[in-house]
């Protein structure tokens, strides 16, 4: 039996507000994953780079065009936290920190193992924008 837990290090408001377009601030701000001590957090530097790229992308555009240019944009890094479970209810999770086995019915032990397999790191996160050609009708 295989369980999949997929997390995206998405980014939402942090302590340091950006001066500029609020859509870029929303896209590029940092979110700390809810499980304390587990999963990656975007760095301040990558957040600032995202914000600068976002603002440059929509600079001088009208609202409909800028909305289109930001539609589908993503900031963060995906994390695939899957666990393989045997028929006895023992699950193993493997990540950049190693592997750990826990009982499927023990949420606290699962969280402990998740922290071992995916210990918290501050990482550089990419920003992804859709193709600008998809906005030709909005940005003419």
Helices and strands as residue ranges (DSSP letters): E 2-8, H 22-28, E 41-42, H 44-58, H 63-70, E 74-75, E 78-85, E 90-95, E 98-103, H 107-117, E 122-123, E 127-128, G 132-135
